[in-house]
């Protein structure tokens, strides 16, 4: 997965950690939700710069954003 650019917002993960958000380019299998169906068709992904944290295709990123589901991010406008 290749990091493309830093986004103008930060992400809250698990209700406490805050990280810069990055746009990545990769393969469909790079989505944390790959294999569960419904991944977006673009090769773009969003997530933190930490390689240990999940990355999501754009569809799943925005679908999960703000939900209390495990593994989702919450956008925090702090920049």
C-alpha positions as CSV (number, residue, x, y, z in Angstrom):
1,X,0.0,0.0,0.0
2,X,1.4,3.4,-1.0
3,X,0.7,6.6,1.0
4,X,-0.5,9.3,-1.4
5,X,-1.2,12.4,0.8
6,X,-2.2,13.6,4.3
7,X,-5.9,14.5,4.6
8,X,-7.1,17.8,6.3
9,X,-8.6,16.0,9.3
10,X,-7.6,13.7,12.1
11,X,-9.1,10.4,13.1
12,X,-10.2,9.1,16.5
13,X,-9.7,5.3,16.9
14,X,-11.4,3.4,19.7
15,X,-12.7,6.5,21.2
16,X,-9.3,7.8,22.5
17,X,-6.4,7.7,20.1
18,X,-6.1,10.6,17.6
19,X,-4.1,10.2,14.4
20,X,-3.5,12.1,11.2
21,X,-5.5,10.7,8.3
22,X,-3.9,9.6,5.1
23,X,-5.0,8.6,1.6
24,X,-3.5,5.4,0.3
25,X,-3.4,3.6,-3.0
26,X,-3.6,-0.2,-2.9
27,X,-5.4,-3.4,-3.9
28,X,-8.9,-4.5,-3.0
29,X,-7.6,-6.9,-0.4
30,X,-6.0,-4.0,1.5
31,X,-9.5,-3.0,3.0
32,X,-10.0,-4.1,6.5
33,X,-13.5,-5.3,5.4
34,X,-12.2,-7.3,2.3
35,X,-13.9,-10.6,2.0
36,X,-17.0,-9.3,3.8
37,X,-18.5,-7.9,0.6
38,X,-19.3,-4.5,-0.8
39,X,-15.8,-2.9,-1.1
40,X,-15.5,0.2,-3.2
41,X,-14.1,-0.2,-6.7
42,X,-11.5,2.5,-6.5
43,X,-7.9,1.7,-5.4
44,X,-8.1,4.5,-2.8
45,X,-8.1,3.8,1.0
46,X,-8.2,5.9,4.1
47,X,-6.6,5.3,7.5
48,X,-3.8,6.4,9.8
49,X,-0.1,6.5,9.0
50,X,0.4,3.7,11.4
51,X,0.9,0.4,9.5
52,X,-0.7,-1.6,12.4
53,X,-4.0,0.3,12.2
54,X,-6.8,-0.7,9.8
55,X,-7.2,0.9,6.4
56,X,-10.6,1.0,4.6
57,X,-11.7,1.4,1.0
58,X,-13.6,4.7,0.6
59,X,-17.0,3.0,0.8
60,X,-16.4,1.2,4.0
61,X,-14.5,4.2,5.5
62,X,-17.5,6.5,5.2
63,X,-20.0,3.7,6.0
64,X,-18.2,3.0,9.3
65,X,-17.1,6.5,10.1
66,X,-18.9,7.8,13.3
67,X,-20.6,4.5,14.0
68,X,-19.8,2.7,17.3
69,X,-18.9,-0.4,15.3
70,X,-15.6,-2.0,16.2
71,X,-12.8,-1.0,13.8
72,X,-14.4,2.2,12.6
73,X,-12.9,5.7,12.8
74,X,-14.4,8.9,13.8
75,X,-13.4,12.1,12.0
76,X,-12.3,14.8,14.3
77,X,-11.7,18.2,12.8
78,X,-8.6,19.5,14.5
79,X,-6.3,20.8,11.7
